[in-house]
Amino acid sequence: MAYNMKTIEGVKAALAEGVTTSRQLVEKTAQVFQSDKDNALPLNAFLEIYQNALDMAEATDVLRKEASLKGKEALDALLQEKPLLGIPFAVKDNISVKGQKLTCGSHILEGYVAPYNATVIQRLMDAGAIPVGRCNMDEFAMGSSTEYSSYGATRNAINREYVSGGSSGGSAAAVAANQALFGLGTETGGSVRLPASYCGIYGLKPTYGVLSRWGVVAYGSSLDQVGLLGHTPKDIALPLSVMSGVDFYDDTSADLPGAEELKNLSSLSSDEIKKLKIAVPKQFLETKGMDPDVAAVFTSTQEWFKQRGAQIEVVDVPILDASIASYYVIALSEAASNLSRFDGIRYGKREDPGKGFDELYVETRSKGFGPEVKRRIVIGNYVLSEQFSGDCYKKSMTVRARIQREMAELFKTYNMILCPTCPTAAFKLGQKVDDPLEMYLSDLFTTFVNLARIASVSVPAGKTKDGMPIGMQFVGAMFSEVALLRAAQSWEEDHPGCGIPLAEDDLGGAQ
């Protein structure tokens, strides 16, 4: 019997039949990680493989074996309690894993070790999953290409001359290259969906609060959200089911209605698809910077829904034109505030010239932060200054409130919004790194989701003429994750394997 070793479903079946072990899965990832370092164009997805990952894998193998010896009922009970038993996953470098390095891709946190597990990590481990390694990211999640990392850029597994997207590019590249079954990223304005689109995999940004932020280093607290990357909607649904829910340590956390359905995700029936009313924002159809290949895939995705009886209507939402400006004012203001804690005194890197507190603070931050982080701190503090806070920050908060209201009103009529994830496919490394405004526009279609605190999944929907992936967004109301992932599963069943961009059997991916 053949097993699809690139999906959670396939690996679970292989583990059940004894075709592979959790230890072998972790060993293969570690081997690829080591061999890839010698590649002329290293992927640089993982920064390290955790030293205790093999021990954890062996422990799950022993647990499985002991339950098997007790009989089918004992094994079924174990797998019911731990539905991800033995499944390794990738972790973005801003999510705490107890006893492991946590640097946010920055020199300023060199040597810092997380003292506890983030809630999302703990819940996955309680379900039997294994955090296998730490993945690269844009420094403090500030970027759209994973080129602003102190560890160097992460390359795209499809073509290593291209970016992987950001800021969760390391996790996305690891999944796309088959080095991890699923990965955790974080979102502030599109940092899971964007690399998912660029790398040709699925990426979910859940409703704000569905996944606890406890143990996740903050960028923009009112926007940040943990997200998931996987080869199929089911690869996202099962981990989401065990991670979601209210957390004592996060007052913004919330339960996800219907979370149990995610454990056995089904697609939408033909009748359910026929009942869908889908909105296409007029503003996104008129975007001047949209690549023709992206526009063509956008059209073909709409046709796919229409052919199945769904109703698609173009809607005018003028406030969307202000979303990216509003987003950057809010995000950079919150970033400037959040990053003030990195001062060289409490933790992380310290540069002390011995001339007093002010000099220590300035020297540490000057040498510890990279240019993009410094740029955003300066802009954020400028916006928050007494002279400008009323004109910029408060106005942006007013725009945000209006976006939330208009999205809530729109979803009273429509089940879903359909739009591209990004105006372009992945670009070449170095192409936009010195043009921050051009880089910021990569988030043109994603930021409104974070501002409205709603849910969205990026679906691999096509390719450019050069073979680079293009993603489309299925956007839903707050707490619509189950419906969105069911719609994505319908897409997956009609486009089997679309979220597995590399056909090679080896985990290393394309060269």
C-alpha positions in Angstrom: 0.0 0.0 0.0 1.3 3.5 -0.9 1.3 6.2 1.7 1.4 9.9 1.1 4.3 10.8 3.4 3.8 14.5 2.8 0.5 14.8 4.6 -0.5 14.2 8.2 -3.2 11.8 7.1 -0.7 9.7 5.1 1.9 9.7 7.8 -0.6 8.8 10.5 -1.6 5.7 8.4 2.1 4.8 7.9 2.8 5.1 11.6 -0.3 2.9 12.4 0.9 0.2 10.0 4.5 0.3 11.2 5.8 1.5 7.8 7.7 4.3 9.5 8.4 5.6 13.0 8.4 9.0 14.5 12.1 8.7 15.1 12.7 8.0 11.4 10.6 11.1 10.4 12.7 13.3 12.7 16.0 11.7 11.6 15.1 12.4 7.9 14.4 16.0 8.6 17.7 16.3 10.6 19.6 14.7 7.7 18.1 17.0 5.1 18.9 20.0 7.4 22.6 19.0 7.6 23.0 18.2 3.9 21.3 21.4 2.8 23.9 23.5 4.5 26.3 22.4 1.8 24.0 23.3 -1.0 25.2 26.2 -3.3 21.8 27.8 -2.6 20.8 26.6 0.9 17.1 26.8 1.6 17.8 28.2 5.1 14.3 27.3 6.3 15.3 25.7 9.6 17.8 27.5 11.8 18.3 24.5 14.0 16.8 21.1 14.7 16.0 20.7 18.4 18.4 18.3 20.1 15.7 16.7 22.1 13.4 16.1 19.1 14.8 12.5 18.6 14.2 11.7 22.3 10.6 13.0 22.0 10.1 11.0 18.9 11.4 7.8 20.5 9.1 8.5 23.5 6.0 8.6 21.2 7.1 5.4 19.4 7.3 3.7 22.8 4.0 5.0 23.9 2.4 3.8 20.6 4.0 0.3 21.0 2.9 -0.1 24.6 -0.6 0.8 23.7 -0.6 -1.6 20.8 0.5 -4.5 23.0 -2.5 -3.8 25.2 -4.9 -4.2 22.3 -6.9 -2.2 19.8 -9.0 -0.4 22.4 -6.0 0.9 24.3 -4.4 2.2 21.0 -7.6 3.8 19.9 -8.0 5.5 23.3 -4.4 6.8 23.1 -4.9 8.2 19.6 -8.2 9.7 20.7 -6.3 11.5 23.4 -3.3 12.3 21.3 -4.5 12.6 17.7 -1.1 14.0 16.5 1.0 11.3 18.2 4.5 11.3 16.6 3.8 14.0 14.1 6.8 16.5 13.8 6.1 20.2 13.1 8.1 23.3 12.4 8.1 26.3 14.7 8.7 30.0 13.8 11.5 31.6 15.8 9.2 33.9 17.7 7.2 31.2 19.4 8.5 29.9 22.8 9.6 26.3 23.1 10.8 25.6 26.6 14.6 25.1 26.8 15.2 26.2 23.2 16.6 29.3 21.7 14.2 32.1 20.8 15.7 35.0 18.8 13.0 36.4 16.5 15.6 36.4 13.8 17.5 39.2 15.6 21.0 39.8 17.0 19.4 41.5 20.0 18.1 38.2 21.4 21.2 36.1 20.8 21.6 33.5 23.5 18.0 33.9 24.9 16.4 30.6 25.8 12.6 30.3 26.3 11.7 29.5 29.9 8.3 28.0 29.1 6.2 26.7 26.2 3.8 28.9 24.4 0.2 27.7 24.8 0.0 26.6 21.2 3.2 24.6 21.6 2.0 23.0 24.8 -1.3 22.0 23.3 0.3 20.4 20.3 2.7 18.5 22.5 -0.2 17.4 24.7 -1.7 16.0 21.5 1.5 14.0 20.8 3.0 16.4 18.2 6.8 17.0 18.2 8.4 20.5 17.7 11.2 19.4 15.4 13.1 22.7 14.9 13.2 26.5 14.9 12.5 28.3 11.5 13.9 31.5 10.0 11.8 34.7 9.9 12.0 38.4 9.1 13.5 40.1 12.2 10.7 40.5 14.8 8.3 39.5 12.0 8.9 42.8 10.2 9.0 42.0 6.5 7.3 40.2 3.6 10.2 38.2 2.2 12.3 36.7 5.0 15.2 38.7 3.7 15.4 40.9 6.9 16.7 38.1 9.1 20.0 38.3 10.9 20.5 34.7 9.8 20.2 35.5 6.1 17.4 35.0 3.7 15.2 31.9 3.3 14.9 30.7 -0.3 11.8 29.5 -2.0 11.7 25.7 -2.3 10.2 25.9 -5.8 13.0 28.1 -7.2 15.8 29.0 -4.8 16.6 32.3 -6.6 13.2 33.6 -5.3 12.0 34.7 -1.9 9.8 32.4 0.2 7.6 35.3 1.5 7.5 36.6 5.0 7.6 37.0 7.7 6.9 33.3 8.3 9.0 32.3 5.3 11.1 29.7 7.1 8.1 27.7 8.2 6.5 28.0 4.8 9.7 26.9 3.0 10.1 24.0 5.4 6.6 22.7 4.6 6.9 23.3 0.9 10.2 21.4 0.7 8.6 18.5 2.6 10.9 19.0 5.6 7.9 19.4 7.9 4.3 18.1 7.8 3.0 21.4 9.0 4.4 24.6 10.4 3.5 27.4 12.8 3.8 31.0 11.7 2.5 34.3 13.0 0.4 36.9 11.3 0.2 40.7 11.8 -0.8 41.7 8.3 -0.4 38.6 6.1 2.7 36.9 7.2 1.3 33.4 7.0 -0.9 33.7 3.9 1.8 35.6 1.9 4.5 32.9 2.2 1.8 30.2 1.7 1.0 31.8 -1.6 4.6 32.2 -2.7 5.5 28.6 -1.7 2.4 26.9 -3.1 0.9 25.6 0.1 -2.2 26.3 2.3 -2.0 29.0 5.0 -4.6 29.9 7.6 -4.9 33.1 9.5 -7.5 32.4 12.2 -9.9 34.8 13.8 -8.2 37.0 16.3 -8.2 35.1 19.7 -8.9 31.6 18.4 -5.2 30.7 19.0 -3.6 32.0 22.2 -0.7 34.5 21.9 0.8 33.5 25.3 4.4 32.8 24.7 4.5 34.5 21.3 6.8 37.6 21.0 4.6 40.6 20.2 4.9 42.8 17.1 1.5 44.5 16.9 -0.6 43.1 19.8 -4.0 44.1 18.5 -3.2 42.4 15.1 -0.9 39.5 15.9 -2.2 36.0 15.5 -0.6 32.5 15.3 -1.3 30.8 12.0 -0.8 27.4 10.3 0.9 26.2 7.1 0.2 22.8 5.5 0.0 20.8 2.3 -3.7 20.2 2.6 -6.6 21.8 4.5 -6.7 18.7 6.7 -3.1 19.3 7.6 -4.2 22.7 9.1 -7.6 21.6 10.5 -6.4 18.8 12.8 -3.7 20.9 14.6 -6.1 23.8 14.7 -8.6 21.7 16.5 -6.2 20.9 19.4 -4.6 24.4 19.6 -7.8 26.5 19.6 -9.8 27.7 22.6 -9.8 30.0 25.6 -6.5 30.3 27.5 -6.2 31.4 31.1 -3.0 33.3 30.2 -4.5 35.3 27.2 -7.5 37.5 28.0 -8.1 38.0 24.2 -8.5 34.2 23.6 -11.8 32.6 22.6 -13.3 29.3 21.8 -13.8 28.2 18.2 -17.4 27.0 17.5 -17.4 23.6 15.7 -13.8 22.8 16.5 -14.6 19.1 16.8 -15.6 19.1 13.1 -11.9 19.9 12.2 -10.7 16.5 13.5 -12.5 14.9 10.5 -12.7 17.7 8.0 -15.2 17.2 5.2 -15.6 19.1 2.0 -18.7 21.1 1.1 -21.4 19.2 -0.6 -22.5 20.2 -4.1 -25.7 21.7 -2.6 -23.7 23.7 0.0 -21.5 25.1 -2.8 -24.6 26.1 -4.8 -25.9 28.1 -1.8 -22.7 30.1 -1.5 -22.8 33.8 -2.0 -19.3 35.1 -2.7 -18.2 38.8 -2.7 -15.4 40.0 -4.9 -14.3 43.5 -3.8 -14.3 46.0 -6.7 -11.2 47.7 -5.2 -9.2 44.5 -5.7 -10.3 44.1 -9.3 -9.0 47.6 -10.1 -5.6 47.2 -8.5 -3.1 48.6 -11.0 -0.1 46.6 -9.7 -1.7 43.2 -10.1 0.4 40.8 -12.2 -1.5 39.5 -15.3 -0.8 35.9 -14.2 -2.4 36.6 -10.8 -5.4 38.2 -12.5 -5.8 35.2 -14.8 -5.8 32.8 -11.8 -8.2 35.1 -10.0 -10.6 34.8 -12.9 -10.3 31.1 -13.2 -10.9 30.6 -9.5 -14.1 32.6 -9.8 -15.1 30.5 -12.7 -14.6 27.3 -10.6 -17.1 28.5 -8.1 -19.6 29.7 -10.8 -19.5 26.3 -12.6 -20.5 24.7 -9.3 -23.5 27.0 -8.9 -22.1 29.5 -6.4 -23.2 33.1 -6.8 -20.4 35.7 -7.2 -21.0 39.4 -7.0 -18.7 42.4 -7.3 -19.1 44.6 -4.2 -17.9 48.1 -3.7 -16.1 48.6 -0.3 -14.3 51.9 -0.6 -12.8 51.7 2.9 -10.5 48.9 1.7 -8.5 51.5 -0.2 -7.4 52.8 3.2 -6.6 49.5 4.8 -2.9 49.2 4.1 -2.2 52.8 5.2 -4.3 52.3 8.4 -2.6 48.9 9.0 1.0 50.3 8.8 0.2 53.2 11.1 -1.3 50.9 13.8 1.2 48.1 13.4 4.3 50.3 13.5 3.0 52.3 16.5 2.4 49.1 18.4 5.7 47.7 17.3 7.6 50.7 18.6 5.9 50.3 22.0 6.4 46.5 22.2 10.0 46.6 21.2 10.9 49.1 23.9 11.4 46.2 26.3 14.5 45.1 24.4 16.9 47.3 26.2 20.0 45.2 27.0 19.2 45.0 30.7 16.6 42.3 31.3 17.5 39.7 28.6 19.2 39.2 25.3 22.3 41.0 23.9 24.0 43.7 25.9 26.4 46.3 24.6 27.7 48.3 27.5 30.3 51.1 26.9 30.3 51.8 30.6 29.1 55.3 30.3 25.7 55.0 31.9 22.2 53.7 31.2 21.4 55.9 28.2 24.6 54.8 26.4 23.9 51.1 27.2 20.4 51.4 25.8 21.4 53.2 22.6 24.4 51.0 21.9 22.5 47.7 22.5 19.6 48.7 20.3 21.8 50.2 17.6 23.9 47.0 17.3 21.1 44.6 18.1 18.4 45.7 15.7 18.6 45.5 11.9 17.7 48.3 9.5 14.1 47.4 8.9 13.3 47.1 12.6 15.0 50.5 13.2 13.0 52.0 10.4 9.7 50.8 11.8 10.6 51.8 15.4 11.4 55.3 14.1 8.2 55.6 12.1 6.1 54.2 15.0 7.5 56.6 17.5 7.0 59.5 15.1 3.3 58.5 14.7 2.9 58.2 18.5 4.5 61.5 19.2 2.3 64.1 20.8 2.3 66.3 17.7 1.1 63.6 15.3 -0.8 60.9 17.4 -4.1 62.5 16.9 -3.7 63.0 13.2 -2.3 59.5 12.4 -2.8 56.9 15.0 -6.3 57.9 16.2 -7.5 58.4 12.6 -6.2 54.9 11.7 -8.1 53.4 14.6 -11.2 55.1 13.3 -10.6 53.6 9.9 -10.0 50.2 11.5 -13.3 50.4 13.4 -15.1 51.2 10.1 -13.5 48.3 8.4 -14.7 46.0 11.1 -18.2 47.3 10.9 -18.4 47.1 7.1 -16.9 43.6 7.1 -19.5 42.4 9.7 -22.3 44.0 7.6 -21.0 42.4 4.4 -21.0 38.9 5.9 -24.7 39.3 6.7 -25.3 38.9 3.0 -22.3 36.9 1.8 -20.7 33.7 3.0 -17.2 34.5 1.8 -14.9 37.1 0.1 -12.7 35.9 -2.7 -9.5 37.7 -3.7 -5.9 37.1 -4.5 -3.5 36.7 -1.6 -0.9 39.0 -3.2 -0.8 41.2 -6.3 2.2 39.3 -7.6 3.9 35.9 -7.2 7.2 35.5 -5.5 9.9 37.9 -6.6 13.7 37.3 -6.9 15.9 37.7 -3.9 17.2 41.2 -3.5 14.6 42.6 -6.0 12.7 44.7 -3.4 14.9 44.6 -0.3 16.0 48.2 -0.8 12.6 49.5 -1.6 10.5 49.3 1.6 7.4 50.9 0.0 7.3 48.3 -2.7 7.8 45.6 -0.2 4.9 46.9 2.0 2.6 46.8 -1.0 2.9 43.0 -1.0 0.4 43.1 1.9 -2.2 45.0 -0.2 -4.8 42.2 -0.2 -4.1 40.8 3.3 -4.1 43.6 5.9 -7.9 44.2 5.9 -8.3 40.7 7.3 -6.1 41.5 10.3 -7.7 44.9 10.9 -11.2 43.3 10.9 -10.0 40.3 13.0 -11.7 37.9 10.7 -10.5 34.5 9.2 -8.8 33.8 5.9 -7.1 30.9 4.2 -4.7 31.1 1.3 -5.3 28.4 -1.2 -2.8 27.3 -3.9 -4.7 28.1 -7.0 -2.3 28.3 -10.0 1.1 29.2 -11.3 2.8 32.0 -13.3 4.3 31.4 -16.7 7.6 30.8 -14.9 6.1 28.1 -12.7 5.9 30.1 -9.5 2.8 29.5 -7.3 -0.2 31.9 -7.0 -2.5 31.8 -4.0 -6.1 32.9 -3.6 -7.8 33.9 -0.4 -11.1 32.5 0.9 -12.1 35.1 3.6 -14.9 34.6 6.1 -16.5 36.2 9.1 -15.2 35.9 12.6 -15.1 32.2 13.7 -15.7 30.9 10.2 -12.7 28.7 10.2 -14.6 25.4 9.8 -16.6 26.7 6.8 -13.5 28.2 5.1 -11.5 25.0 5.6 -14.3 22.9 4.2 -14.4 25.2 1.2 -10.7 24.8 0.8 -11.1 21.0 1.1 -13.6 21.1 -1.8 -10.9 22.9 -3.8 -8.3 20.4 -2.7 -10.4 17.4 -3.8 -10.9 19.0 -7.2 -7.2 19.9 -7.5 -5.5 17.0 -5.7 -2.0 17.7 -4.6 -2.1 21.4 -5.4 -0.6 22.1 -2.0 2.3 19.7 -2.5 4.4 21.9 -4.9 7.4 19.5 -5.1 7.1 16.1 -6.7 10.5 14.8 -5.5 10.6 12.0 -3.0 13.5 13.5 -1.2 12.8 16.0 1.5 15.3 18.5 0.2 13.1 19.9 -2.5 14.1 21.5 -5.9 17.5 22.9 -6.5 
